[in-house]
Amino acid sequence: MTTTAPESGKPRRVRRGSVIGNTGLYVATGVAALLFLIPFYLIVRNALMTDPEITGENWKWLPSHIQWGNVSELFHDETVDFGRSLWNSTVVAVLMTVGTLLICSLAGYGLARIPYKHANKVFYAVLVTLMIPTAVTFVPSFVLVSSLGWVDSYRGLIIPGLFSGFTCFLFRQYYLGFPKELEEAARVDGLSHWSAYWRVVVPNSLNFFAAMATITFISGWNAFLWPLVIGQDPSAWTVQVALSSYMTNQTVNYHLIFMATAISILPLVFVFLFLQRWLVQGVARTGIKG
């Protein structure tokens, strides 16, 4: 297969294998994207249907009549205050993200940059926490939170999850590869470790902070088990707990479940679309390879 080069006018050969390979790549990517979008299509489709249409024997690609009233029914449901649950999830996810980034970035910077003879031992202790199953610490954490009177409060939902050993590990790996010249110049100008961190390191690490913020926000928004135990009063429910309440032993409100699901994933979609490029770049800069 030959084509004409635009500048020289001479024929230029194009390998047939590369064309076939690129076509196969595009087809595989398109199929993967289609499979990825199927769950979102089903959520939106069912959210705008009635229960008889969702559970009917005859499959319908689209609702016969779009049920926009499902949105109003969801937010006016007296059994579940979904608007309050959205607010609770927003507060928990945002504060957890800010607190986790602050604590873990300081811990990671200290382990990577501040000279201390026991730094490696502390780092290994942090790594050991990653090997402890969550189920082992769940009951002691609940007993501690309950004794402090933090049940049904934002403190009980947020504070126990502020430190993440994995996030601390990623920050340490990132700071090990951070240019030392910038910090040395700051030290020459008389800045302390604290000032160098805030005035030099953080402003030059915003891409990585955005990546970690995306991961932490999604994790905080999707948390279910801990908010289920701590948020015993309906006023303290998060979105994930509220979703579970639409499915009981007596009834299953399919249209409300799917409508609530569609609304609850919108913040995650916006956050991911806005920060996706920093998410890939940030993880690539942690030093983890292979």
C-alpha positions as CSV (number, residue, x, y, z in Angstrom):
1,M,0.0,0.0,0.0
2,T,1.5,3.4,-1.1
3,T,0.6,7.0,-0.6
4,T,2.2,10.2,-1.9
5,A,4.2,12.3,0.4
6,P,2.8,15.9,0.6
7,E,6.2,17.6,0.4
8,S,8.5,15.6,-2.0
9,G,5.8,14.1,-4.2
10,K,7.5,10.7,-3.8
11,P,5.4,7.6,-3.0
12,R,5.5,6.6,0.7
13,R,4.7,3.1,1.8
14,V,2.4,2.5,4.6
15,R,2.7,-0.9,6.3
16,R,-0.6,-2.8,6.0
17,G,0.2,-4.4,9.4
18,S,0.3,-1.1,11.2
19,V,-3.1,-0.1,9.6
20,I,-4.7,-3.3,10.7
21,G,-3.1,-3.0,14.2
22,N,-4.4,0.6,14.6
23,T,-7.9,-0.5,13.4
24,G,-8.0,-3.4,15.9
25,L,-6.9,-1.0,18.6
26,Y,-9.7,1.4,17.9
27,V,-12.2,-1.4,17.7
28,A,-11.1,-2.9,21.0
29,T,-11.1,0.6,22.7
30,G,-14.6,1.2,21.3
31,V,-15.9,-2.1,22.6
32,A,-14.3,-1.5,26.0
33,A,-15.8,2.0,26.2
34,L,-19.3,0.6,25.3
35,L,-19.0,-2.1,28.0
36,F,-18.0,0.6,30.5
37,L,-21.0,2.8,29.6
38,I,-23.6,0.0,29.8
39,P,-24.1,0.3,33.6
40,F,-24.6,4.0,33.3
41,Y,-27.1,3.5,30.6
42,L,-29.0,1.0,32.7
43,I,-29.0,3.3,35.7
44,V,-30.4,6.3,33.7
45,R,-32.9,4.1,31.9
46,N,-34.3,2.5,35.0
47,A,-34.3,5.9,36.9
48,L,-36.7,7.3,34.4
49,M,-39.1,4.3,34.4
50,T,-41.8,2.9,36.5
51,D,-41.4,-0.3,38.6
52,P,-43.7,-2.3,36.3
53,E,-41.6,-1.3,33.2
54,I,-38.3,-2.1,35.0
55,T,-39.5,-5.6,36.1
56,G,-41.6,-6.3,33.1
57,E,-41.0,-9.4,30.9
58,N,-40.7,-7.3,27.7
59,W,-37.4,-5.5,27.5
60,K,-37.6,-1.8,26.6
61,W,-34.5,0.1,25.5
62,L,-36.1,3.4,26.5
63,P,-39.0,4.3,28.9
64,S,-42.4,4.7,27.2
65,H,-42.9,8.0,29.1
66,I,-40.0,9.6,30.9
67,Q,-40.8,9.7,34.6
68,W,-39.3,13.1,35.6
69,G,-41.6,12.8,38.6
70,N,-39.2,10.2,40.1
71,V,-36.9,13.1,41.0
72,S,-39.5,14.9,42.9
73,E,-40.7,11.7,44.6
74,L,-37.1,10.9,45.7
75,F,-36.6,14.3,47.4
76,H,-40.1,14.3,49.0
77,D,-39.9,10.8,50.3
78,E,-40.8,11.0,54.0
79,T,-39.1,7.8,54.9
80,V,-35.6,8.9,53.7
81,D,-34.3,12.5,53.7
82,F,-32.2,12.0,50.5
83,G,-31.2,15.7,50.4
84,R,-29.8,15.5,53.9
85,S,-27.9,12.4,53.0
86,L,-26.4,14.2,50.0
87,W,-25.3,17.0,52.3
88,N,-23.8,14.6,54.8
89,S,-21.8,12.8,52.1
90,T,-20.5,16.1,50.8
91,V,-19.4,17.3,54.2
92,V,-17.8,14.0,55.1
93,A,-16.0,13.6,51.7
94,V,-14.7,17.1,51.5
95,L,-13.5,17.4,55.1
96,M,-12.0,13.9,54.9
97,T,-10.2,14.8,51.7
98,V,-8.8,18.0,53.2
99,G,-7.8,16.4,56.5
100,T,-6.2,13.4,54.8
101,L,-4.1,15.4,52.4
102,L,-2.9,17.7,55.2
103,I,-2.0,14.9,57.6
104,C,-0.6,12.4,55.1
105,S,1.4,15.0,53.1
106,L,3.1,16.2,56.3
107,A,3.8,12.7,57.4
108,G,5.1,11.7,54.0
109,Y,7.3,14.8,53.7
110,G,8.7,14.3,57.2
111,L,9.6,10.6,56.4
112,A,11.2,11.6,53.1
113,R,13.0,14.8,53.9
114,I,13.5,15.5,57.6
115,P,16.6,13.7,59.0
116,Y,15.7,11.3,61.8
117,K,17.4,8.1,62.8
118,H,14.2,6.3,63.3
119,A,12.5,7.5,60.1
120,N,12.8,4.1,58.4
121,K,11.3,2.3,61.5
122,V,8.4,4.7,61.5
123,F,7.9,4.2,57.8
124,Y,7.9,0.4,58.2
125,A,5.3,0.8,61.0
126,V,3.1,2.7,58.6
127,L,3.5,-0.1,56.0
128,V,2.5,-2.7,58.6
129,T,-0.8,-0.9,59.1
130,L,-1.6,-1.7,55.4
131,M,-1.4,-5.4,56.2
132,I,-3.9,-5.3,59.1
133,P,-7.5,-6.1,57.9
134,T,-10.1,-3.5,58.4
135,A,-12.3,-6.0,60.2
136,V,-9.7,-6.3,63.0
137,T,-9.7,-2.6,63.9
138,F,-13.4,-2.0,63.2
139,V,-14.8,-3.0,66.6
140,P,-12.1,-1.2,68.7
141,S,-12.6,1.9,66.6
142,F,-16.3,1.8,67.2
143,V,-15.9,1.3,70.9
144,L,-13.5,4.3,71.1
145,V,-15.8,6.5,69.0
146,S,-18.8,5.5,71.1
147,S,-17.0,6.2,74.4
148,L,-16.2,9.7,73.1
149,G,-19.8,10.3,72.3
150,W,-19.2,10.8,68.6
151,V,-22.0,8.4,67.3
152,D,-24.4,10.2,64.9
153,S,-21.9,13.1,64.5
154,Y,-19.5,14.3,61.8
155,R,-16.6,13.8,64.1
156,G,-17.3,10.1,64.3
157,L,-17.7,9.8,60.6
158,I,-14.6,11.8,59.6
159,I,-11.9,11.7,62.3
160,P,-11.2,7.9,62.4
161,G,-10.5,7.9,58.7
162,L,-8.3,10.9,58.4
163,F,-5.0,9.0,58.3
164,S,-4.4,6.6,55.5
165,G,-1.2,4.5,55.5
166,F,-1.4,4.1,51.7
167,T,-1.8,7.8,51.1
168,C,1.2,8.5,53.4
169,F,3.2,5.9,51.5
170,L,2.4,7.6,48.1
171,F,3.3,11.0,49.4
172,R,6.6,9.7,50.8
173,Q,7.4,8.1,47.4
174,Y,6.6,11.3,45.6
175,Y,8.7,13.5,47.9
176,L,11.7,11.2,47.5
177,G,11.7,12.2,43.8
178,F,11.0,15.9,44.5
179,P,13.9,18.1,43.4
180,K,16.1,18.8,46.4
181,E,17.5,21.9,44.8
182,L,14.3,23.8,45.4
183,E,14.4,22.9,49.1
184,E,18.1,23.7,49.4
185,A,17.5,27.1,48.0
186,A,14.7,27.7,50.4
187,R,16.9,26.6,53.3
188,V,19.7,29.0,52.2
189,D,17.1,31.8,52.3
190,G,16.5,30.9,56.0
191,L,13.3,29.0,55.7
192,S,12.6,26.2,58.1
193,H,11.3,22.8,57.1
194,W,7.8,24.0,57.8
195,S,8.1,27.1,55.7
196,A,9.9,25.3,52.9
197,Y,7.1,22.8,52.8
198,W,4.3,25.4,52.6
199,R,6.0,28.0,50.4
200,V,8.0,25.8,48.1
201,V,7.0,22.1,48.1
202,V,3.2,22.4,48.2
203,P,2.9,25.0,45.4
204,N,5.1,22.8,43.2
205,S,3.1,19.6,44.0
206,L,-0.4,20.7,43.2
207,N,-0.8,18.1,40.4
208,F,0.0,15.3,42.8
209,F,-2.3,16.8,45.5
210,A,-5.1,16.9,42.9
211,A,-4.6,13.2,42.1
212,M,-4.6,12.2,45.8
213,A,-7.7,14.4,46.4
214,T,-9.6,12.6,43.6
215,I,-8.8,9.2,45.2
216,T,-9.6,10.3,48.7
217,F,-12.9,12.0,47.7
218,I,-14.1,9.0,45.8
219,S,-13.2,6.7,48.8
220,G,-14.9,9.0,51.3
221,W,-18.1,9.4,49.1
222,N,-18.4,5.6,48.6
223,A,-17.8,4.6,52.2
224,F,-20.7,2.4,53.5
225,L,-19.9,0.1,56.4
226,W,-18.5,2.7,58.8
227,P,-21.2,5.4,58.1
228,L,-23.8,2.6,58.5
229,V,-22.6,1.8,62.0
230,I,-21.8,5.4,63.2
231,G,-24.8,7.1,61.5
232,Q,-27.5,5.3,63.5
233,D,-30.0,8.2,63.3
234,P,-31.5,8.9,59.8
235,S,-30.3,12.5,60.1
236,A,-26.7,11.3,60.1
237,W,-27.1,8.9,57.1
238,T,-24.8,9.4,54.1
239,V,-25.8,8.7,50.5
240,Q,-24.7,5.0,50.5
241,V,-26.6,4.3,53.7
242,A,-29.7,6.1,52.3
243,L,-29.5,3.9,49.1
244,S,-29.6,0.7,51.1
245,S,-32.8,1.9,52.8
246,Y,-34.8,1.6,49.6
247,M,-34.4,-2.1,49.6
248,T,-36.1,-3.8,52.6
249,N,-37.5,-7.2,53.3
250,Q,-41.0,-6.0,52.5
251,T,-40.6,-3.8,49.5
252,V,-38.0,-2.8,46.8
253,N,-38.5,0.6,45.2
254,Y,-36.6,0.1,42.0
255,H,-37.2,3.5,40.5
256,L,-36.1,5.3,43.6
257,I,-33.0,3.1,44.0
258,F,-31.9,3.9,40.4
259,M,-32.8,7.6,40.6
260,A,-30.9,8.0,43.8
261,T,-28.0,6.1,42.3
262,A,-28.0,8.3,39.2
263,I,-27.9,11.5,41.4
264,S,-25.4,10.1,43.8
265,I,-22.8,9.3,41.1
266,L,-23.0,12.8,39.5
267,P,-20.5,14.4,41.9
268,L,-18.0,11.5,41.3
269,V,-18.4,11.8,37.5
270,F,-17.7,15.6,37.7
271,V,-14.7,15.2,40.0
272,F,-13.2,12.4,37.9
273,L,-13.7,14.3,34.6
274,F,-12.2,17.5,36.0
275,L,-9.2,15.9,37.7
276,Q,-8.6,12.8,35.6
277,R,-5.4,14.0,33.9
278,W,-3.9,14.9,37.3
279,L,-4.9,11.5,38.6
280,V,-2.8,9.6,36.0
281,Q,0.1,12.0,36.3
282,G,0.1,12.0,40.1
283,V,0.2,8.2,40.4
284,A,2.9,8.0,37.7
285,R,5.1,10.4,39.8
286,T,5.0,8.3,43.0
287,G,7.9,6.2,41.8
288,I,5.9,3.0,41.6
289,K,6.7,1.2,38.4
290,G,5.7,-2.1,37.0
